[in-house]
Amino acid sequence: MKGKPIEVLKERLREISYLASASAVLGWDQEVHMPAKGADARARASAQLSNVVHDKLVAIDDDKALTRLKKDVEAKKLRGKDAVIVEETWRSFEREKKLPADFVRELSELTAKAQHVWAEARKKDDFGMFLPYLRRIVEMKRKEAKYVGYKDSPYDALLDSYEPGLSAKDASAMLEDLKSFLVPFLKEIRSAKVKVDPKKTKARIPLSEQIAFNKEISAAMGFDFEAGRMDQSTHPFTTTFHPQDVRITTRFREDDLLYSLGSTIHETGHALYEQGLPSEHFGTPLGEAVSLGVHESQSRLWENNIGKSEAFWRHFYPKLQKRFPKPFKALPFEEFMLILNEVKPSLIRTEADEVTYNLHIIVRFEIEKGMIEGKIDPEDAPAVWREKMKEYLGIEVPSNTLGVLQDVHWSAGYLGYFPTYALGNLYAAQWYAAMEAEIPDLNKKIAKGELSVPREWLRKNVHLHGKTYKAADLLKKVTGEKPISRYFTEYLKKKYGKLYSLGSKK
Amino acid sequence: MKGKPIEVLKERLREISYLASASAVLGWDQEVHMPAKGADARARASAQLSNVVHDKLVAIDDDKALTRLKKDVEAKKLRGKDAVIVEETWRSFEREKKLPADFVRELSELTAKAQHVWAEARKKDDFGMFLPYLRRIVEMKRKEAKYVGYKDSPYDALLDSYEPGLSAKDASAMLEDLKSFLVPFLKEIRSAKVKVDPKKTKARIPLSEQIAFNKEISAAMGFDFEAGRMDQSTHPFTTTFHPQDVRITTRFREDDLLYSLGSTIHETGHALYEQGLPSEHFGTPLGEAVSLGVHESQSRLWENNIGKSEAFWRHFYPKLQKRFPKPFKALPFEEFMLILNEVKPSLIRTEADEVTYNLHIIVRFEIEKGMIEGKIDPEDAPAVWREKMKEYLGIEVPSNTLGVLQDVHWSAGYLGYFPTYALGNLYAAQWYAAMEAEIPDLNKKIAKGELSVPREWLRKNVHLHGKTYKAADLLKKVTGEKPISRYFTEYLKKKYGKLYSLGSKK
């Protein structure tokens, strides 16, 4: 290859990204369309393609061009956007390079197998079956942290691959703050004398009508259906082949429109970020999302701060009532809002409301950090889980299926991933507060259905920057403050104080 | 890599095949699901993946392991199935190797551009716009033939990549025979006093019901929907990721169920071949189809020899009438059969009946062979086309859009491909005759809906052999005779003699 070294690097990165995008097409098809018997062959094809991508990534500096570019950046000969590309590419390349090929293969084989065993163990409520795998995965992730290197805690090295630049110490501090607010706040809500009857939003609505309504909401948020699709799958997800081809999935329940709606709004939030990334930088870090936490902040901001807000439903509830008189016509707005936002401790994270959700995350975070730091033995995870669920959420965990075995993450080797879900909620509240400060009549506009207002704010302040800034820096730049939990707790206090008349009890 | 050299080769071939299969997933998604704006990124991703596959293929003998295996085969140290794998791999590798990398890239860039220009030229009925591209493609295909090498005609080298082992001379002889029968036979049919009114099968049937019926027919033929899917696309096609994941597409017209049915049966014929290839040999030539002609013989046998036969409809017509009283209840069986098999010269190949279809092919074959042998100047192609259509089919061609510009093949560089369509029809009739000879009550069984009888015969005699035999050898082995046109002409005489009462005129 010839040309300016930075241009050569960009072209290499694009080549790799197009192959990764091919890989994403296979993943999407697998979840959405693949016939049952196609599974084995697909696993082989996906593995083969992943190998190609991995090989190209680790070979990216074979001619030392990246190393030279990195030196140019250090010598300030290369600045601005190009420097970001080099720095970010170097960061992932360096991490990749530190891991021996044998280690990577072993981990990948282990987690592939562990996910099958986990699925079986969850089905049979048999933690003992999964334990040897969890033990081995924790060992290997500790080893990974050693290879990668860290300052304070081995957990730093793991968290860094999902939320670059955030230390375990800072994450802990934020989540501690959050917990110390949430636990008493939840008790306060639970003792409020407000009756909620979720059955009132349940009624059979044909699938085709549910799909149509979900698509309308998604389109109203600004999802470009010419640059994406919405389909069905067992677990909702968003996947991106390119900013011009972003796919979301939703799942449906025949008798519960709200079940699909929440997940559609959530996935559309992710998708707007992906469609909003600058196409001209596709393939380079400038065309990529900041971090998992920032990605989750987009989905959660739409799902909760907007999608469960009074303003949003002032506009959409009359439409919903008109479209689906059964069950909504006879249901008053205030009662609908209460059902939509009901706070109720439950066993399953993915079904949790926005008050209890973060407590689910904190349970996982404390356990996985403990295991990685050698302070919790994997064998004790179920017991610790039960204690913490009791302590933070006030509920008993009747089985490991509904407890420690419920999420796929650990079996897949994703230790360090969970906190990004909570970070997403904190960031979302912080973005939203900044947005409100800048656009004083924001909620009035939303109540008029002008969803382009928040969308364009997010596009300008978040999406278009790609990976130019780390999460903390971007938040600081846009909101004037580093990430903190206060915006989120203030948001909860205000919203749920009103919904549950918490003030009135005093 | 280590292990027995032949096993190492097989593993390499499988790796390449899984990547090619990934590539096929991208192609399928592109036709069936891709949103409009995703096209550019998809083109890049597909090109990137094709490059990877091509690079791996040309590198397959870098360590000379294939060369050594080839010598083992020549020295009869390696025999049987393993020898077939080596021979067939060598054949495609050698062809690939003879073409300089620059030439391959130039041709691929030329045809990518030519296909766009052709689409535009067809829309505008402007052959002049396409001519420079056609000229350049013909030049390059002549050059390709020189690189590859040939005995009698440069056309040999092109035909060989679609129908391995068949010479231009043998193909010409078969098609000449066919033409000398078809031209007068068509005149005879056209002068028959039989009235056909295709409007009688037209009526609006909701898409969902059409899809359901098409799927039932496909399932009755033996298409395994757990190892495949049926979807919609503009142009029907079959694509295979693995024998356990074969996908077909159909297109529909609201007022014409038969329009979709023919193409569903055709594609299911292809799909049964793909699902019937031995999975255990996936990736190696033993798990691949013999040739395009043999592939087409499977689709055409099902579409025409079975799917337009009296026996087939004795079973399915009552179902059709019951399911769709409008338009079929009042339409007598004999009249339905006549509409289904109406012979009517027309301009467009893909809509032609089974008598005129091969004349369309012969027109293309004679012109492309003439161009490749330097006997027809590409500039004269439209005029020659018009003359031949008049002479063979008796019709005037009013525009190049409906004439020489109608098919994508030449713009894509597929010269040598067309004859395989006609070969498919000849082979199909030859298989069917052998099947009838072996199973005397074949048509009775089909009339009882026992479609597993022809399917299992094809599976045993054709599908399971993979590429073990060349087309001519397989036909000889199974039918006792090399490929000839007589079975097909006899079949037409018998079937259309009856339908059009040709005997009674004499």
Boltz contact constraints between the chains, C-beta under 6 A:
constraints:
  - contact:
      token1: [A, 15]
      token2: [B, 48]
      max_distance: 6.0
  - contact:
      token1: [A, 18]
      token2: [B, 44]
      max_distance: 6.0
  - contact:
      token1: [A, 18]
      token2: [B, 45]
      max_distance: 6.0
  - contact:
      token1: [A, 18]
      token2: [B, 48]
      max_distance: 6.0
  - contact:
      token1: [A, 19]
      token2: [B, 48]
      max_distance: 6.0
  - contact:
      token1: [A, 21]
      token2: [B, 45]
      max_distance: 6.0
  - contact:
      token1: [A, 22]
      token2: [B, 26]
      max_distance: 6.0
  - contact:
      token1: [A, 22]
      token2: [B, 45]
      max_distance: 6.0
  - contact:
      token1: [A, 22]
      token2: [B, 49]
      max_distance: 6.0
  - contact:
      token1: [A, 25]
      token2: [B, 25]
      max_distance: 6.0
  - contact:
      token1: [A, 25]
      token2: [B, 26]
      max_distance: 6.0
  - contact:
      token1: [A, 25]
      token2: [B, 29]
      max_distance: 6.0
  - contact:
      token1: [A, 26]
      token2: [B, 22]
      max_distance: 6.0
  - contact:
      token1: [A, 26]
      token2: [B, 25]
      max_distance: 6.0
  - contact:
      token1: [A, 29]
      token2: [B, 25]
      max_distance: 6.0
  - contact:
      token1: [A, 35]
      token2: [B, 226]
      max_distance: 6.0
  - contact:
      token1: [A, 35]
      token2: [B, 227]
      max_distance: 6.0
  - contact:
      token1: [A, 35]
      token2: [B, 228]
      max_distance: 6.0
  - contact:
      token1: [A, 35]
      token2: [B, 229]
      max_distance: 6.0
  - contact:
      token1: [A, 35]
      token2: [B, 245]
      max_distance: 6.0
  - contact:
      token1: [A, 36]
      token2: [B, 226]
      max_distance: 6.0
  - contact:
      token1: [A, 37]
      token2: [B, 226]
      max_distance: 6.0
  - contact:
      token1: [A, 37]
      token2: [B, 227]
      max_distance: 6.0
  - contact:
      token1: [A, 37]
      token2: [B, 244]
      max_distance: 6.0
  - contact:
      token1: [A, 38]
      token2: [B, 244]
      max_distance: 6.0
  - contact:
      token1: [A, 38]
      token2: [B, 245]
      max_distance: 6.0
  - contact:
      token1: [A, 41]
      token2: [B, 242]
      max_distance: 6.0
  - contact:
      token1: [A, 41]
      token2: [B, 244]
      max_distance: 6.0
  - contact:
      token1: [A, 41]
      token2: [B, 245]
      max_distance: 6.0
  - contact:
      token1: [A, 44]
      token2: [B, 18]
      max_distance: 6.0
  - contact:
      token1: [A, 45]
      token2: [B, 18]
      max_distance: 6.0
  - contact:
      token1: [A, 45]
      token2: [B, 21]
      max_distance: 6.0
  - contact:
      token1: [A, 45]
      token2: [B, 22]
      max_distance: 6.0
  - contact:
      token1: [A, 48]
      token2: [B, 15]
      max_distance: 6.0
  - contact:
      token1: [A, 48]
      token2: [B, 18]
      max_distance: 6.0
  - contact:
      token1: [A, 48]
      token2: [B, 19]
      max_distance: 6.0
  - contact:
      token1: [A, 49]
      token2: [B, 22]
      max_distance: 6.0
  - contact:
      token1: [A, 52]
      token2: [B, 52]
      max_distance: 6.0
  - contact:
      token1: [A, 226]
      token2: [B, 35]
      max_distance: 6.0
  - contact:
      token1: [A, 226]
      token2: [B, 36]
      max_distance: 6.0
  - contact:
      token1: [A, 226]
      token2: [B, 37]
      max_distance: 6.0
  - contact:
      token1: [A, 227]
      token2: [B, 35]
      max_distance: 6.0
  - contact:
      token1: [A, 227]
      token2: [B, 37]
      max_distance: 6.0
  - contact:
      token1: [A, 228]
      token2: [B, 35]
      max_distance: 6.0
  - contact:
      token1: [A, 229]
      token2: [B, 35]
      max_distance: 6.0
  - contact:
      token1: [A, 242]
      token2: [B, 41]
      max_distance: 6.0
  - contact:
      token1: [A, 244]
      token2: [B, 37]
      max_distance: 6.0
  - contact:
      token1: [A, 244]
      token2: [B, 38]
      max_distance: 6.0
  - contact:
      token1: [A, 244]
      token2: [B, 41]
      max_distance: 6.0
  - contact:
      token1: [A, 245]
      token2: [B, 35]
      max_distance: 6.0
  - contact:
      token1: [A, 245]
      token2: [B, 38]
      max_distance: 6.0
  - contact:
      token1: [A, 245]
      token2: [B, 41]
      max_distance: 6.0
